Each structure stands twice: as C-alpha cells, then as structure tokens.
Amino acid sequence: MTDPRRSLSIFGSTGSVGAQTIRVVEEQGGAESFDVVALTCDRNVELLAEQARSLNAKIAVAARDECLEELRARLDGFPTEAAAGGEALAEAAARPADWTMSAIVGFAGLLPGLRCLERGGTLALANKESLVAAGRLLTSTARKTGAMIVPVDSEHSALFQLLSQERRDAVETLTLTASGGPFRKCTMEQLSRVTPEEAVKHPTWNMGTRISIDSATMFNKALELIEARELFGVDPESILVVVHPQSIVHALVGFHDGQVLAHMSSTDMRGAIEYSLNWPARLPSKLKRLDLAELSRLEFEAPDEERFPATRLAREVLALGGLAGSAFNGAKEAALDAFLEGVAGFLDISRAVESVVNRMESTNGFAGDPFDLAQIVDVDRVARVRVNEYFSANPERG
C-alpha cells in the first residue's frame, strides 16, 4: 500500500531555520503526517539524534566525519541510519523527497541543494549563499528536472507570494526591506569598535550568529539583492532596498501603472517556512496576528551605503556577472570568519570583500562558466585565500 504521507528532508535541521522547520513539521502532525527521509547537522549530533528519534527519520547525517561514532551511539537501538561527511550529505540529498528544506548556512549548502534539484521535488531554499554563488546553475537545473524552488528568506517569500498572481511584464520594481540592524544610527567611529557579541544582537529577528552579523553589516541584504535577481529574473536596476526598522513590511512590488503591493507579517520565520511547506495551499497558522493600531507607525528610509557599503558592492558584482557572485560570497564568508576570530574589525569585513573582488576581477576576471560547479568551487576557494592574504598583509586591522 502506498504511504499517503508527504516525504520530506531537512538539511541543517539543528540550526536556527532548521530547528524552526522541525517545530513547524511537529505542529502539523510530525511523523504521523510526514515521512521524514533525512535530517542533517554540522556537529550538533545530540540535537540531531533527538530530532531523528522524534520524527522517525530514515537517515541522520552529520557534516563532520568525526561525529559519526557519537551519532551512531546516540541512535543505537533506533532504526534511523547514521552517516557523516560530505559524501553522505550528497547521498542523503539525492534520496527522493517531495519537499526539502535547505537550511545549511553558507556555501556548504550548495551541493546538497543542487542534488535535491537534480532529483526533483520542491526545494524550500533558506540558503541564499548558494543562489549568490551559483544562481544560474541552480535555476537551470530546476528547469531541467521540473523541480520547484520556493524561497524561505522572509523577503523573497514575500516577493514570491506577491508575484504569484501577477504578470511579470507588468512589474516595474521589487523592493527588499532591511531592518538596518543594531547599528543603524552608529557613527563610523562607533562601528569601528563593534564586537561580535554586540553584532549578534538583532533588534527585531531571532536568528543564528552568522546571519545576525550579516544583517548588522547589511551583507545579508546584499546577498538577498543578488538572490532576487537569480530567483525572479528581473533587471538589477529594478531591485530596490529600503531600511524599515520595524521589519513588518517584508517586500513590495511596484507596477507600471504606479500601484504598489506590500507583504506584511510578524517577525517570525515560521511564516515563510509554513508557506513553503504548504504551498500552493495556505493552512491555518498559530503565528501572531498583526495589530496595526498597536504598531502605531511604520518607518522607511534610504540605506546609507557609505557606512554600510555591502549593497553597493552587490550591485557592482551584478554588473560584473559571470562568476563574480561566487567570489563575493566566498570573500564575505571568509571575512566574517576573520571578524568572529578577532582578526578583523567590523568595518574590515566590507573593506576586505571589496578589495578581494576588485583584485580578482583585475587579474583573472569572472568570465568563467557559471554552470560549471568545479569552476564555482574554485572561485570560492580563491576568494577565501585572498581574504586571508588581505588580513595577513594588513595586521593592524581588527
């Protein structure tokens, strides 16, 4: 007899978005409603094993090989298969599933996401870095296999919803909103003294360490700007960014007739997760409802690209084309690592990224094949090396 339950996998299930996805799945019936194929983590095997047991997952995978023994021990006596390492992640991603959440943070999420698209189904994409580094490869693969990409970033989920019933040739602008982060009103002098501990304290969203810091530097919005270009295929000039501290309006679509549609919801990632899981249906949700009278006001302002140059850099990367996105993302991830390790200051993140992208463009250009995974991986590797060289040559930074 055919199992009537929908099958699903969650990659990065122990991270911020992944854990919220687990919560949504459990709220919608858990193992009784879904056939859970694969759950994965980086190294948090304790939580991964707990999730696998709760949802009766067929396989649990840790990204790090050294975690395999502990994961096996924690799943001892339970039917869930334990595995670890990059090849195991790719193999798990290739296993058929109706719906897959891609919530692995950073470039590491590219290969599992690509494998999911190659075997079809719906990919709920929370991993914006893979689209920045390899957008054309991912979207072309989806077209070939008939796979569906449903974005889970709140802004892109909002745009996806706003555009679902609209003619694309009537669209004039797509506007992404940004909270402005915790340092929106800080001076350059104050920004130069920001610590990682301060940068993770986001004013409106509850997110993981890396995305919180990306939000503070505006690199999160820079990545989303490129992501919007890859997802929706519009001209880069038509993608706008506006700072909106309340984070209630997630995106807006402007049309040629001068009218604008806005998407509003509470600051809870479960909204975008639920939408992607239930798409194309909308099911009842426990999300907090908006009380506009309680909100009182909504503010909007232009981003300051002098103090926060990330979105300017993203537009320059879009103009360069080719494999520039791979270099941009790799440099950003490496510069963020340097900040977390105390090697770089807060302002040095954007300085390093700009320097490295300019250096790579002037020496080799970015005219490679954006459909070639090996070339994408190599550009990412070179960008990370160049960032390390940048900070080695500028030891006074940080």
C-alpha positions as CSV (number, residue, x, y, z in Angstrom):
1,M,0.0,0.0,0.0
2,T,1.3,3.4,-0.9
3,D,2.3,5.7,2.1
4,P,-0.1,8.7,1.9
5,R,2.2,10.9,3.9
6,R,4.3,13.5,2.1
7,S,8.0,12.8,2.3
8,L,10.4,15.5,3.4
9,S,14.1,16.1,4.3
10,I,15.6,19.0,6.3
11,F,19.2,19.9,5.7
12,G,20.7,21.9,8.6
13,S,17.9,20.8,10.9
14,T,19.8,21.8,14.1
15,G,20.4,25.5,13.1
16,S,18.0,28.4,13.6
17,V,15.9,27.9,10.5
18,G,16.2,24.2,10.6
19,A,15.0,24.0,14.2
20,Q,12.1,26.2,13.4
21,T,11.3,23.9,10.5
22,I,11.2,21.0,12.8
23,R,8.8,22.9,15.1
24,V,6.5,23.6,12.1
25,V,6.6,19.9,11.0
26,E,5.7,18.8,14.5
27,E,2.9,21.3,14.8
28,Q,1.5,19.9,11.5
29,G,1.5,16.3,12.8
30,G,5.1,15.2,12.8
31,A,5.9,11.6,11.9
32,E,2.2,10.8,11.7
33,S,1.7,13.3,8.8
34,F,5.1,13.2,7.2
35,D,7.6,10.5,6.0
36,V,10.9,12.1,7.2
37,V,13.7,10.9,4.9
38,A,16.8,12.8,6.0
39,L,17.8,15.2,8.8
40,T,21.3,16.7,8.9
41,C,23.6,18.9,11.1
42,D,27.1,20.3,11.2
43,R,28.2,18.9,14.5
44,N,25.3,19.1,17.0
45,V,24.7,15.4,17.0
46,E,22.9,15.4,20.3
47,L,20.0,17.5,18.9
48,L,20.1,15.8,15.6
49,A,19.6,12.4,17.2
50,E,16.8,13.8,19.3
51,Q,15.1,15.1,16.2
52,A,15.6,11.9,14.3
53,R,14.0,9.9,17.1
54,S,11.1,12.2,17.4
55,L,10.3,12.3,13.7
56,N,11.4,8.7,12.9
57,A,13.8,9.8,10.2
58,K,15.3,7.3,7.9
59,I,18.8,8.7,7.9
60,A,20.6,11.3,10.1
61,V,23.8,12.8,8.7
62,A,26.5,15.0,10.4
63,A,28.6,17.0,8.1
64,R,31.8,16.3,10.0
65,D,33.3,12.8,9.7
66,E,34.5,12.8,13.3
67,C,30.9,13.0,14.6
68,L,29.9,9.6,13.2
69,E,30.8,7.5,16.2
70,E,28.8,9.7,18.6
71,L,25.9,9.9,16.3
72,R,25.7,6.1,16.0
73,A,25.9,5.8,19.7
74,R,23.0,8.2,20.2
75,L,20.9,6.4,17.7
76,D,21.8,2.9,19.0
77,G,18.7,0.7,19.1
78,F,16.7,3.0,16.8
79,P,16.1,2.3,13.1
80,T,17.5,5.6,11.8
81,E,20.7,5.1,9.8
82,A,23.6,7.2,10.9
83,A,26.1,8.7,8.5
84,A,28.7,11.6,8.3
85,G,30.8,13.6,5.9
86,G,30.3,15.4,2.6
87,E,29.6,12.3,0.5
88,A,26.9,11.2,3.0
89,L,25.3,14.6,2.8
90,A,25.2,14.5,-1.0
91,E,23.8,10.9,-1.0
92,A,21.1,11.9,1.5
93,A,20.2,14.9,-0.7
94,A,19.8,12.6,-3.7
95,R,17.2,10.5,-1.8
96,P,13.7,11.2,-3.2
97,A,11.6,13.5,-1.1
98,D,8.5,15.6,-2.0
99,W,9.8,18.6,-0.1
100,T,13.3,19.5,1.1
101,M,14.4,22.4,3.4
102,S,17.8,23.7,2.5
103,A,18.9,25.5,5.7
104,I,22.6,24.7,5.8
105,V,24.4,28.0,6.4
106,G,26.8,29.3,3.8
107,F,28.4,27.9,0.7
108,A,28.3,24.4,2.3
109,G,24.6,24.3,1.4
110,L,25.3,24.5,-2.4
111,L,26.0,20.8,-3.2
112,P,23.1,19.3,-1.1
113,G,20.7,21.9,-2.6
114,L,21.9,21.1,-6.1
115,R,21.5,17.3,-5.6
116,C,17.9,18.0,-4.4
117,L,17.1,19.9,-7.5
118,E,18.7,17.2,-9.7
119,R,16.2,14.6,-8.4
120,G,13.2,16.9,-8.5
121,G,10.5,17.8,-5.9
122,T,10.2,21.1,-4.1
123,L,13.3,22.8,-2.6
124,A,12.4,25.3,0.2
125,L,15.5,27.5,-0.1
126,A,16.7,29.3,3.0
127,N,20.3,29.1,1.9
128,K,20.8,32.3,0.0
129,E,24.5,31.8,-0.4
130,S,24.0,29.0,-2.9
131,L,22.0,31.3,-5.2
132,V,24.6,34.1,-4.9
133,A,27.4,31.8,-5.8
134,A,25.7,29.6,-8.3
135,G,22.3,31.0,-9.1
136,R,22.3,30.2,-12.8
137,L,23.4,26.6,-12.1
138,L,20.6,26.0,-9.6
139,T,17.8,27.7,-11.5
140,S,18.7,26.0,-14.8
141,T,18.9,22.6,-13.0
142,A,15.4,23.2,-11.6
143,R,14.1,24.0,-15.1
144,K,15.6,20.8,-16.5
145,T,14.2,18.5,-13.8
146,G,10.9,20.2,-13.1
147,A,11.9,20.9,-9.5
148,M,10.4,23.9,-7.8
149,I,12.4,26.4,-5.8
150,V,10.2,28.1,-3.1
151,P,12.3,30.8,-1.3
152,V,12.2,30.9,2.5
153,D,14.0,34.2,3.2
154,S,11.2,36.4,4.5
155,E,11.8,39.0,1.8
156,H,11.9,36.5,-1.1
157,S,9.0,34.5,0.3
158,A,7.1,37.8,0.3
159,L,8.0,38.6,-3.3
160,F,7.2,35.0,-4.3
161,Q,3.7,35.5,-2.8
162,L,3.2,38.9,-4.2
163,L,4.2,37.8,-7.7
164,S,2.2,34.6,-7.8
165,Q,-0.9,36.0,-9.5
166,E,0.8,38.9,-11.4
167,R,2.0,39.3,-14.9
168,R,5.8,39.6,-14.8
169,D,5.8,42.1,-17.7
170,A,3.7,44.5,-15.6
171,V,6.4,44.6,-12.8
172,E,8.4,47.8,-12.5
173,T,10.3,47.4,-9.2
174,L,10.9,44.8,-6.5
175,T,11.7,46.3,-3.1
176,L,13.5,44.4,-0.3
177,T,13.2,45.8,3.2
178,A,16.1,45.8,5.7
179,S,15.8,46.3,9.4
180,G,19.1,48.3,9.4
181,G,20.4,46.0,12.1
182,P,21.5,47.1,15.6
183,F,23.9,49.8,14.5
184,R,21.7,51.7,12.1
185,K,22.4,55.1,13.8
186,C,26.0,54.5,14.7
187,T,28.9,56.6,13.5
188,M,31.9,55.2,11.7
189,E,33.9,55.6,14.8
190,Q,31.4,53.6,16.8
191,L,31.2,51.0,14.1
192,S,35.0,50.5,14.2
193,R,34.6,49.3,17.8
194,V,31.8,46.8,17.3
195,T,32.4,43.3,18.7
196,P,30.9,40.0,17.5
197,E,29.0,39.8,20.8
198,E,27.3,43.1,20.0
199,A,26.7,42.3,16.3
200,V,24.6,39.2,17.0
201,K,22.0,41.2,19.0
202,H,19.5,41.8,16.2
203,P,16.7,44.3,17.1
204,T,13.8,42.5,15.5
205,W,14.7,38.9,14.4
206,N,15.8,35.9,16.3
207,M,18.4,34.4,14.1
208,G,21.7,32.5,14.1
209,T,25.1,34.0,14.7
210,R,26.3,34.4,11.1
211,I,23.1,35.7,9.6
212,S,22.7,38.2,12.6
213,I,26.1,39.6,11.8
214,D,25.4,39.7,8.1
215,S,22.3,41.7,8.9
216,A,24.3,44.1,11.1
217,T,26.8,44.7,8.2
218,M,23.9,44.8,5.6
219,F,25.7,41.9,3.8
220,N,22.5,39.9,4.3
221,K,20.6,42.4,2.2
222,A,23.4,42.4,-0.3
223,L,23.2,38.7,-0.8
224,E,19.4,39.0,-1.0
225,L,19.7,41.6,-3.7
226,I,21.6,39.1,-5.8
227,E,19.3,36.3,-4.8
228,A,16.3,38.3,-6.0
229,R,17.9,38.7,-9.4
230,E,18.5,35.0,-9.7
231,L,15.1,34.0,-8.4
232,F,12.9,36.4,-10.3
233,G,15.0,37.2,-13.4
234,V,14.4,41.0,-13.3
235,D,16.9,43.7,-14.2
236,P,19.2,44.5,-11.3
237,E,18.3,48.2,-11.7
238,S,14.7,47.4,-10.8
239,I,15.6,45.8,-7.4
240,L,15.5,48.4,-4.6
241,V,16.4,48.3,-1.0
242,V,14.8,50.4,1.8
243,V,15.5,50.4,5.5
244,H,12.4,49.5,7.6
245,P,13.3,49.2,11.3
246,Q,10.0,47.6,12.4
247,S,10.5,44.6,10.0
248,I,6.8,44.3,9.4
249,V,6.7,45.0,5.7
250,H,9.0,42.4,4.1
251,A,8.8,43.3,0.5
252,L,7.0,45.4,-2.0
253,V,6.2,45.1,-5.7
254,G,5.7,48.2,-7.9
255,F,3.9,48.0,-11.2
256,H,4.0,50.1,-14.4
257,D,0.7,51.7,-13.5
258,G,2.2,53.3,-10.4
259,Q,0.5,50.9,-7.9
260,V,2.4,49.0,-5.2
261,L,1.6,45.8,-3.4
262,A,3.2,45.2,0.0
263,H,3.6,42.0,2.1
264,M,3.2,42.3,5.8
265,S,3.5,39.8,8.7
266,S,5.0,39.4,12.1
267,T,8.8,38.9,12.5
268,D,8.6,35.1,12.7
269,M,10.4,32.9,10.3
270,R,7.8,30.2,10.7
271,G,5.5,32.2,8.4
272,A,7.8,31.7,5.4
273,I,8.6,28.1,6.4
274,E,4.9,27.2,6.7
275,Y,4.1,28.9,3.4
276,S,6.8,26.8,1.6
277,L,5.8,23.6,3.3
278,N,2.1,24.0,2.5
279,W,2.5,25.7,-1.0
280,P,0.4,26.1,-3.0
281,A,-2.2,25.8,-0.2
282,R,-2.4,28.1,2.8
283,L,-3.2,26.3,6.1
284,P,-4.3,27.8,9.4
285,S,-1.3,29.0,11.4
286,K,-0.5,29.8,15.0
287,L,1.5,32.9,14.0
288,K,0.9,36.1,15.9
289,R,-1.5,38.3,14.0
290,L,-0.6,41.9,13.2
291,D,-2.3,44.7,15.2
292,L,-1.7,47.8,13.2
293,A,-3.1,50.1,15.8
294,E,-0.6,48.6,18.3
295,L,2.3,49.1,15.8
296,S,1.3,52.7,15.6
297,R,3.7,53.6,12.8
298,L,5.9,52.1,10.1
299,E,9.2,53.9,9.2
300,F,11.2,53.8,6.0
301,E,14.5,55.4,5.0
302,A,17.2,55.0,2.3
303,P,20.2,52.8,3.2
304,D,23.5,54.6,3.9
305,E,25.9,52.9,1.6
306,E,28.9,54.9,3.0
307,R,28.6,53.4,6.4
308,F,27.2,50.1,5.1
309,P,28.6,49.6,1.6
310,A,27.5,45.9,1.1
311,T,24.5,46.7,-1.1
312,R,26.7,48.9,-3.3
313,L,29.2,46.1,-3.7
314,A,26.4,43.7,-4.6
315,R,25.3,45.9,-7.4
316,E,28.9,46.1,-8.7
317,V,29.0,42.3,-8.6
318,L,25.8,42.0,-10.6
319,A,27.3,44.3,-13.2
320,L,30.4,42.1,-13.4
321,G,28.4,39.0,-13.9
322,G,29.9,35.6,-14.7
323,L,31.4,34.1,-11.6
324,A,31.6,37.3,-9.6
325,G,28.9,36.1,-7.2
326,S,31.0,33.1,-6.2
327,A,33.9,35.4,-5.3
328,F,31.7,37.8,-3.5
329,N,30.1,35.2,-1.3
330,G,33.4,33.3,-0.6
331,A,35.1,36.6,0.3
332,K,32.2,37.6,2.6
333,E,32.2,34.3,4.4
334,A,35.9,34.4,5.0
335,A,35.9,38.0,6.1
336,L,33.1,37.1,8.6
337,D,35.2,34.3,9.9
338,A,38.0,36.7,10.4
339,F,35.7,39.1,12.4
340,L,34.5,36.2,14.6
341,E,38.1,35.1,15.2
342,G,39.1,38.7,16.2
343,V,41.4,39.1,13.2
344,A,39.3,41.7,11.6
345,G,37.2,44.7,12.8
346,F,33.5,45.2,11.9
347,L,34.3,47.7,9.1
348,D,37.1,45.5,7.8
349,I,34.5,42.9,6.5
350,S,33.3,45.1,3.7
351,R,36.8,46.5,3.0
352,A,38.2,43.0,2.6
353,V,35.4,41.9,0.3
354,E,35.7,44.9,-1.9
355,S,39.5,44.6,-2.1
356,V,39.4,40.9,-2.9
357,V,36.7,41.1,-5.6
358,N,38.5,44.0,-7.2
359,R,41.8,42.2,-7.2
360,M,40.3,39.0,-8.6
361,E,38.5,41.0,-11.3
362,S,41.6,42.8,-12.3
363,T,43.8,39.7,-12.5
364,N,41.6,37.0,-13.8
365,G,38.1,38.4,-14.4
366,F,34.9,36.5,-13.8
367,A,34.3,35.2,-17.4
368,G,34.1,31.5,-16.4
369,D,31.2,29.2,-16.9
370,P,28.5,29.9,-14.3
371,F,27.0,26.4,-15.0
372,D,30.3,24.6,-14.1
373,L,30.3,23.5,-10.4
374,A,34.0,22.9,-10.4
375,Q,34.7,26.5,-11.6
376,I,32.3,27.9,-9.0
377,V,34.0,25.9,-6.2
378,D,37.4,27.1,-7.4
379,V,36.5,30.8,-7.4
380,D,35.1,30.4,-3.9
381,R,38.3,28.8,-2.8
382,V,40.5,31.5,-4.3
383,A,38.4,34.3,-2.8
384,R,38.8,32.8,0.7
385,V,42.6,32.5,0.2
386,R,42.7,36.2,-1.0
387,V,40.8,37.3,2.2
388,N,43.4,35.6,4.4
389,E,46.2,37.2,2.4
390,Y,44.5,40.6,2.8
391,F,44.4,40.4,6.6
392,S,47.9,38.9,6.7
393,A,49.1,41.9,4.7
394,N,47.2,44.3,7.0
395,P,47.9,43.0,10.5
396,E,46.9,46.4,12.1
397,R,43.2,45.8,11.1
398,G,40.9,44.4,13.8
